[in-house]
Amino acid sequence: MVSAARWETAVEAAPWIAAIASQGPLFGTDGIRGRVGEHLTAPLAQQVGFWTGQVLRQAVGDQGPVVVGQDSRNSSNMLAMALSSGLAAAGVEVLHLGLCPTPGVAYLTHHSEAIGGVMISASHNPPGDNGIKVFGADGSKLDRQLQAAIEAGLRGQQPSLPATTWGQHYYQPQLADHYQAAIAQSLGHRTNLQGLKIVLDLAWGAAALLAPRLFRELGAEVIALHDLPDGNRINVNCGSTHLARLQATVLEQGADMGFAFDGDADRVLAVDHRGRSVDGDHILFLWGRELQRQQQLPGQAIVTTVMANLGFERAWQAVGGEFVRTAVGDQYVQAEMQARGAMLGGEQSGHILCRHYALTGDGTLTAAHIAALVQASGVSLADLVDQSFRPYPQLLRNVRVEDRDRRCNWQDCVALTQAIAAAEADMGDRGRVLVRASGTEPLLRIMVEAEEAQQVEHWTTHLVQVAESQLL
């Protein structure tokens, strides 16, 4: 085993340093993510592990393990082993969970002596992508300052701590059982889902084994789709980004509801018994009303993002709630929740954070609580949705812009900003336009929302055409 000093010298001489030197920040809105073999490689993962171990040791000030989990991608084993090697070289003990949802890693990090956690996953991205998400000792996503310190180490800009001992790697898949038990316990007296028929779409991903087992133990009749860990098919035409199969199965089986997870199960979308999709906005409204009734919603606040539907906002305000918007990304929602002491927040895409029970978005926990809420209400999920709010027509289209500078600085395109201004003038206070660069993919996202569907279709189409003609 090389000494820490020789390891640092090797890092400075490594050829991948030059490859990342000209790039922007490695950490995006949801960790490090990219195409495996191109942006994300085993040597890079090893160095991320080493510098993550170094930074976490310095931040916490004492020794403790790092919890590592992964989704089912074919590259996840390779990246987890490489990252664990780097952590061990930094003198850190590794508790490797194997297949586990991202919120499971966060939970087990928080409820242990761990100095941090790492999840190997690219969430909802296609099978060829992967990512590295780092959590602090409290189970929340690592703050920007510590991310910057890891990056400084990767770029040879930070000295390493001396290592007198080497970390060990322990495979501990049974620890995920504690996470599953914690979800069941969070339901309190509402742990009986008997009589409910529930379809789960596991997206061939991280919750493929755990979620069906949990719902069956709670008493539900479970029909599981895409319920094996499969790195070739994770997220492919299934899960929270492709609801068609789930919707059809709920109708065919006469199920009460269905839930679709993404690859790492930190998000969830629902389907009611009529086959209609129930997005994060409706999930937040229903859970928020329940917490209101229980007097467990400080300030009556829900924190969500700029993507949330105007119909949701106006309905929540009508019941006396405070509606707070942030930039897109659950880390921004989480930060705002912590800053104002809010207990419920999330995104339309299905990242739901309830700080009564978790510090990060948790699809499995959210699905269990929504199912229990429906069971206790005595009416169907469809009826609860109908009684909540009518969403404004909303259309989101993606324009693929490979050039990062053009994508991230789209505001410099005069033709596009003028077209946006024309759309906003036409819709007035009856609609809005949102354009933003994705933090995880080479996409410019264009969203239009208005009371009139015709306006939505017209302006979305026009803005996409302008973006394609000016930015590609």
Buried (B, 14 or more C-beta within 10 A) or exposed (E): EEEBEEBBEEBEEBEBBEBBEEEEEBBBBBBBBBBBEEBBBBBBBBBBBBBBBBBBBBBBEEEBBBBBBBBBBBBBBBBBBBBBBBBBBBBBBBBBBBBBBBBBBBBBBBEBEBBBBBBBBBBBBBBBBBBBBBBBBEBBBBEEEBBBBBBBBBBBEBEBBEBEEEBEBEEBEEBBEEBBEBBBEBBEEBBBBEEBBBBBBBBBBBBBBBBBBBBBBBBBBBBBBBBEBBBEBBBBEBBBBBBEBBBBBBBEBEBBBBBBBBBBBBBBBBBBBEBBBBBBBBBBBBBBBBBBEEEEBBEBBBBBBBBBBBBBBEBBEEEEBBBBBBBBBBBBBBBBBBEBEBBBBBBBBBBBBBBEBBBBBBBBBBBBBBBBBBBEBEEBBBBBBBEBBEBBBBBBBBBEBEEEEBBBEBEEBEEBBEBBEBBBEEBEEEBBBBBBBBBBBBBBBBBBBBBEEEBBBBBBBBBBEBBEEBBE
